[in-house]
């Protein structure tokens, strides 16, 4: 049902596209959910869009941040307590504004290179740590492309997902939708779309 919902949503969107759009998916391979969601959306759009995927955390080149996929593996393999501790300590809009601001300043030139290499019509962010930096880049350079955030966490939505500057939020569950609304995201920016999955999943 969830996969079918996403296929239908993307089919309707593709009808509205009168020329092939360039869609940049910003992900990170911290677990398999972010890339699999991007692959499902790209597959549903088919030839109506030219898609590219970038692991922004890896591409940032920043010590620690560029190793996020390996760190995620470390947390998942017997160190869940540390992951949970970091989750709680950083689950604040103020904390994430500060952390994301530092990340953006340090990764700004790398983001510029990504945009120069693939000028997008739409940026689809499918990783929480990339939402604010991509919005900050768009706003600083007064770019016209919208930022669409696809949330892949089902219930416990970390504050890093939430940015008032994002143009649209696609939520996997009603619980996630409620967290976003309670965090200040306007209802008109939220769509309950289900979790993106490839047809036949």
Residue pairs with C-beta under 8 A, 6 or more apart in sequence:
1 194
2 172
2 194
2 195
2 196
2 197
3 40
3 194
3 196
3 197
3 198
3 199
3 200
3 201
4 199
5 193
5 194
6 40
6 41
6 44
6 193
6 194
6 195
6 196
6 197
7 44
7 199
9 44
9 193
10 41
10 44
10 45
11 44
13 45
14 45
14 46
14 48
14 49
17 48
17 49
20 47
20 48
20 49
20 50
21 48
21 49
21 50
21 121
21 122
22 49
22 50
22 51
22 52
22 118
22 119
22 120
22 121
22 122
23 42
23 45
23 49
23 50
23 51
23 52
23 120
23 121
23 122
23 123
23 124
24 51
24 52
24 54
24 114
24 118
24 120
24 122
24 123
24 124
25 38
25 41
25 42
25 51
25 52
25 53
25 54
25 124
25 126
26 54
26 56
26 123
26 124
26 125
26 126
26 127
26 130
26 134
27 34
27 35
27 38
27 53
27 54
27 55
27 56
27 126
27 127
27 130
28 34
28 55
28 56
28 57
28 58
28 68
28 69
28 127
28 129
28 130
29 35
29 55
29 58
29 69
30 57
30 68
30 69
30 71
30 72
30 127
31 72
31 76
33 152
34 126
34 127
34 152
35 53
36 197
36 198
37 126
37 150
37 152
37 195
37 196
38 51
38 53
38 124
38 126
38 150
39 198
40 196
40 197
40 198
40 201
41 124
41 150
41 196
42 49
42 51
42 53
43 198
43 199
44 196
44 198
44 199
45 51
52 118
52 120
54 114
54 118
55 69
56 107
56 111
56 114
56 127
56 129
56 130
56 133
56 134
57 65
57 66
57 68
57 69
57 127
57 129
57 130
58 66
58 68
58 69
59 66
59 110
59 114
60 66
60 103
60 106
60 107
60 110
61 107
61 110
62 103
62 106
62 107
64 71
65 103
65 107
65 129
68 129
75 82
75 83
76 83
87 156
87 158
89 95
90 96
90 99
90 158
90 159
90 160
91 158
91 159
92 159
93 159
93 162
93 183
93 184
95 159
96 132
96 159
96 160
96 162
97 132
99 160
100 129
100 131
100 132
100 133
100 136
100 160
101 132
101 136
103 129
103 132
103 133
104 111
104 132
104 133
104 136
104 137
107 133
108 137
111 133
111 134
111 137
112 137
115 137
115 143
120 145
121 145
122 145
122 146
122 148
123 134
123 138
123 145
123 146
123 147
123 148
124 148
124 149
124 150
125 131
125 134
125 147
125 148
125 149
125 150
125 166
126 149
126 150
126 152
128 153
128 158
128 160
128 161
129 160
131 147
131 149
131 160
131 161
131 162
131 163
131 166
132 160
132 163
132 165
134 147
135 147
135 163
135 165
135 166
136 165
137 143
138 145
138 147
138 165
139 165
146 167
146 168
147 165
147 166
147 167
147 168
148 166
148 167
148 168
148 169
148 170
149 161
149 163
149 166
149 168
149 169
149 170
150 170
150 196
151 157
151 161
151 169
151 170
151 171
151 172
151 176
151 180
152 172
152 195
153 161
153 172
153 176
154 172
154 173
154 175
154 176
154 195
155 173
155 175
155 176
155 179
156 179
157 176
157 179
157 180
157 183
159 183
161 180
162 180
162 183
162 184
162 185
164 184
164 185
166 185
166 189
167 189
168 189
168 190
168 191
169 180
169 185
169 189
169 190
169 191
170 191
170 193
171 177
171 180
171 190
171 191
171 192
171 193
172 193
172 194
172 195
173 192
173 195
174 192
177 190
177 192
180 190
181 187
181 190
